[in-house]
Amino acid sequence: MENILYLILGWLFGLLGPQIINSISKRYHKNDIKNSIISELKEVSIRLVMNYFQIMLNYGSLDKPILIWIKHHMDNYHGAYPTSKISEDIKKMLELDDKMLQDAIEKTQDGTNLYLKTYFLPFLESKTSYLLLFSSKSQLSISEIRSDLNIINEDILYSRKLFFLTFNSLSPDNHKIVNINLKNTYLDTAKHSKYLIENIDNLELK
């Protein structure tokens, strides 16, 4: 009787084994997956911060609260992306009074357009099945981050089309229109980037 019981249990585990093993394996790796997702998002976030700074410096309006916000993110980043020099430059900018700061910013605005790169989350995209291990709130937050990044990439792709149009032989009026649209697209990218950076800051994977 005992041997038959073991045979039945063995048969059941043989049927359920792959699903159980897969579930256990996913839960065992949950913390590693979590840390890797957060690490990847931080790398994307600092690139967003850098582009936000460049866009606002060239096309937007930079003031001390914005500079402090940018510097805070740079100083709290400990990855491989080089931020120390720009952080030091921002520190020097913050030491200026408001008029001197605006004068310094205006001197950098030479009308040169930016060619922005799109963003990818290869690790996160390869581990979407593992997201079910996290809470519904966490899954929703990740979904929003992916959606926000898609919006930014769409902005960037559109800015590239406008960027290349500036090299075409256009009438002065059309060239002006393209440059205005390009500036507005850059500013949209900056606005969406800041929103996404803050969403990444507030992300809690549980």
Residue, then its C-alpha position, 0 to 999 in steps of 0.5 A: m500500500e505504501n509503495i502504491l502511495y509513493l507511485i501515485l505521489g510520484w505520478l502527480f508530481g510528474l504531472l505538476g512538476p514543471q508548473i511547480i518548478n517554474s513557479i518556485s523558480k520565478r519566486y526564488h528569482k523575484n528579488d534578483i529580477k526586482n533589483s535588475i529592473i530598478s537598476e535598468l530604470k535608473e540608467v534610463s532615468i539618468r539619461l532622461v535627466m541629462n537630455y532634460f537638462q540639455i533641452m531646457l538649457n537650449y530651448g526652455s527656461l532654466d531657473k535655480p529650482i530646476l537646476i537643483w532638481i537636476k543636480h539632485h538626480m545626478d548626485n544620487y546616481h552611482g552608475a557608470y554614466p558620466t555625470s560628475k562634470i555636469s553636476e559640477d557645472i550646475k553647482k557653479m551655475l547655482e552660485l550665480d545670482d539670477k541675472m548672471l545665471q540667465d546671462a550665462i544661459e543665453k550665451t549657451q543658446d546658439g541655435t544648435n538643434l539636438y539629435l536625441k536618441t531613443y530609449f529601450l528597456p531590454f531587460l524589463e521587456s525580456k522579463t514581462s512574465y515575471l511581473l505577475l510576481f509583483s503586486s497589481k499596483s506595481q504592475l500598473s506602475i511598470s505599465e505606465i512607465r513603459s507607456d510613458l517611455n513609448i510616448i517619449n520615443e515617439d516625440i524623439l522620432y518626430s523631432r528627428k524628422l524635423f531635425f533633418l528637415t532643417f537641412n533641406s532647402l526651404s523658404p525662410d517662412n517654412h524653415k521658421i515653421v519647422n524650427i518652431n515645431l522642432k522646439n515645441t517637440y523638444l519641450d514636449t520631450a522634456k515635459h514627458s521626461k520629467y514626468l517619467i523621471e518622477n514616476i521612476d523615483n516613486l516606483e516601489l516593486k512589491 
